């Protein structure tokens, strides 16, 4: 079965693709150290099956202290404009930005911790040895800006309508992909291996997540997001995208800053 075509463009699809394809963002919490002021910093993240961000935070972090007192927060993900980069190239105001108003609380779900550690393997040691805790954002509302004159509010149900795949189904899809499409996965690793930070790769890419908007691979110390042309709803649609060459990389995210 081919992937399902998307509905006509209304900004929602662009916002959803940005949300599902982002692996870091700016978390802002209510400061305890400076009451009345926001405290913001960049944090790595991945989404749970329902599209809610998972964050692994140290118990010593300002964010943890702030969230214990007030779980309300803001979370921003963005993509630099075409031709730009994270080092200041291009006009950032022409890039896509998505702000999320949310509540953020501790999540002791082992399945979600395992999911986070698939994306960020070092997280396992942080959680088990260094007292880091997993947090889960619960979105209330989104504000999307895709460039000039495109800003709009979006309800949470528009971007997080529920899981496309349950954890068991997703795990089976990823395992089957690794088992049956090894050559294809190795080919996807080549662009990441060309990056200087890619020093710990074994020459292949490991599938770590799949959702209705695409596939996420990890190659050594980088995450590769492959965006689908249509909506994925299972193995057949994923294979149709792979065989048609329709999965397109949208990033090469380092797991740690270069």
C-alpha positions in Angstrom: 0.0 0.0 0.0 1.4 3.4 -1.0 1.6 6.2 1.6 -1.5 8.3 1.8 -1.4 11.7 0.2 -1.7 14.7 2.5 -4.4 17.2 2.5 -4.1 20.6 0.9 -1.5 22.9 2.4 -2.8 24.9 5.3 0.3 25.3 7.4 -0.5 22.4 9.7 1.5 19.8 7.7 4.5 22.0 7.6 4.3 22.6 11.4 3.8 18.9 12.1 6.8 18.0 9.9 8.9 20.5 11.8 7.6 19.2 15.2 8.2 15.5 14.4 11.6 16.2 12.7 13.2 18.2 15.5 15.6 16.7 18.0 16.5 19.8 20.1 14.6 22.9 21.1 14.6 25.8 23.6 12.9 25.0 26.8 11.8 28.0 28.9 10.6 27.6 32.5 9.6 30.0 35.3 12.8 31.0 37.1 13.0 30.4 40.9 16.4 32.1 41.1 14.9 35.3 39.4 11.2 35.2 40.1 9.0 36.6 37.4 11.6 36.0 34.7 11.7 33.1 32.2 14.7 30.8 32.1 15.6 29.3 28.7 18.2 26.9 27.4 18.7 24.4 24.5 17.8 20.8 25.3 17.8 17.5 23.2 14.5 15.8 22.8 12.6 13.1 20.9 8.9 12.6 20.7 6.9 9.8 22.4 4.4 7.8 20.2 1.7 10.5 20.9 4.0 13.3 19.7 4.9 14.7 23.1 8.5 15.7 23.7 10.7 13.7 26.0 13.5 15.4 27.8 16.2 14.0 30.1 17.2 16.6 32.7 19.6 16.5 35.6 18.1 16.8 39.1 20.6 19.7 39.6 19.4 21.6 36.5 17.6 24.9 36.9 14.8 23.6 34.8 14.1 20.7 37.2 13.9 23.1 40.1 11.7 25.5 38.2 9.4 22.7 36.9 8.9 21.3 40.4 7.5 24.6 41.5 5.5 25.3 38.3 5.1 22.8 35.4 4.1 25.5 32.9 6.7 26.1 30.2 7.4 27.0 26.7 9.2 25.0 24.1 10.5 26.2 20.7 11.8 24.3 17.7 13.0 25.9 14.5 14.6 25.2 11.2 17.0 27.7 9.6 15.9 29.2 6.2 16.9 27.6 2.9 20.6 28.3 2.4 21.1 29.1 6.0 22.6 27.2 8.9 22.8 27.1 12.7 25.9 29.3 12.5 24.0 32.4 11.5 23.6 32.0 7.7 20.4 33.2 6.1 17.6 35.3 7.6 16.2 33.3 10.6 12.9 35.2 10.3 12.4 33.4 7.0 12.8 30.0 8.6 10.2 27.9 10.2 9.5 28.3 14.0 7.1 26.5 16.2 6.3 27.5 19.7 4.6 25.2 22.1 2.9 26.2 25.4 2.9 23.1 27.6 3.0 21.5 31.0 6.1 19.5 31.8 6.2 16.7 34.4 8.4 13.7 35.4 7.7 10.6 33.3 8.8 7.3 34.9 7.6 5.2 32.0 10.3 2.7 31.1 9.2 2.5 27.5 9.6 6.2 27.1 13.1 6.1 28.7 14.0 3.3 26.3 12.7 5.3 23.4 14.8 8.4 24.5 17.9 6.2 24.8 17.5 4.8 21.3 17.8 8.3 20.0 20.5 9.4 22.6 22.4 6.3 23.9 24.4 8.3 26.4 21.1 9.0 28.2 21.1 5.5 29.7 24.2 6.3 31.8 22.9 9.7 32.7 19.7 8.2 34.0 21.2 5.2 35.8 24.3 6.8 37.3 24.0 10.5 37.4 20.4 11.1 38.6 18.9 12.4 35.4 15.1 12.1 35.2 12.9 11.8 32.2 10.3 14.6 31.7 7.4 14.7 29.3 5.9 17.8 27.8 2.1 17.9 27.5 1.2 20.5 24.8 -1.7 22.8 25.3 -1.4 25.0 22.2 1.0 25.8 19.4 2.0 28.9 17.5 3.5 28.3 14.0 5.4 30.8 11.9 6.6 29.5 8.5 7.9 32.8 7.2 6.5 36.2 6.3 2.7 36.5 7.0 2.3 32.9 7.9 1.9 33.1 11.7 -1.1 31.3 13.3 -2.2 29.5 16.4 -2.9 25.8 16.2 -4.7 23.6 18.6 -2.8 20.7 20.1 -5.1 18.2 18.4 -3.9 19.5 15.0 -0.3 18.5 15.6 -0.6 15.7 18.2 -3.7 13.7 17.1 -2.5 10.5 18.8 -0.1 7.7 18.0 0.2 6.5 14.4 1.9 3.4 15.7 1.8 1.8 19.1 5.1 1.1 20.8 5.0 -2.6 19.9 4.0 -2.0 16.3 6.8 0.6 15.9 9.3 -1.7 17.5 8.4 -4.5 15.0 8.6 -2.1 12.1 12.1 -0.9 13.1 13.3 -4.5 13.7 12.0 -5.7 10.4 13.6 -2.7 8.6 17.0 -3.4 10.2 16.7 -7.1 9.3 15.5 -6.8 5.7 16.9 -3.5 4.4 20.5 -3.5 5.7 22.0 -2.3 2.4 19.6 0.6 2.2 20.4 1.6 5.8 24.1 1.5 5.0 23.5 3.8 2.1 21.7 6.3 4.3 24.8 6.5 6.6 27.1 7.8 4.0 26.1 11.5 4.2 26.5 11.4 8.0 29.9 9.8 7.7 31.1 12.8 5.7 30.5 15.1 8.7 33.6 15.7 10.9 31.6 14.9 14.1 30.8 11.5 12.8 33.7 9.6 14.4 32.0 6.7 16.1 30.0 5.1 13.3 30.1 1.4 12.4 29.2 2.2 8.8 25.5 1.7 9.1 22.4 3.6 10.3 20.1 2.2 13.0 16.4 2.9 12.7 15.3 4.4 16.0 11.8 5.9 15.3 9.0 6.0 12.7 5.9 8.0 12.7 3.3 9.2 10.1 5.6 11.9 8.8 8.9 10.0 8.4 11.7 7.8 9.7 14.5 8.6 12.1 17.9 6.9 11.9 20.9 7.1 14.2 24.4 6.9 12.6 27.0 6.9 15.3 26.7 10.3 16.9 24.2 11.8 14.5 20.5 11.5 13.9 19.2 11.5 10.4 15.6 12.5 9.8 14.0 11.1 6.5 10.8 12.9 5.6 8.2 10.9 3.7 6.3 12.3 0.7 3.0 11.0 2.0 1.7 9.8 5.4 3.0 6.5 6.7 0.6 4.0 8.1 2.5 0.8 8.2 5.1 -1.5 6.6 3.7 -1.3 3.1 3.6 2.5 2.9 7.2 2.7 4.4 8.5 0.2 1.8 6.7 2.2 -1.0 8.5 5.3 0.1 11.9 3.6 0.2 11.5 1.9 -3.1 10.3 5.1 -4.8 13.2 7.0 -3.3 10.8 9.4 -1.7 12.3 9.6 1.8 14.3 12.8 1.9 16.8 13.8 4.6 15.9 17.0 6.3 18.8 17.2 8.8 22.0 15.7 10.1 21.7 16.4 13.8 24.7 15.8 16.0 23.9 14.1 19.3 26.2 16.5 21.0 27.2 20.0 19.9 30.2 20.1 17.5 
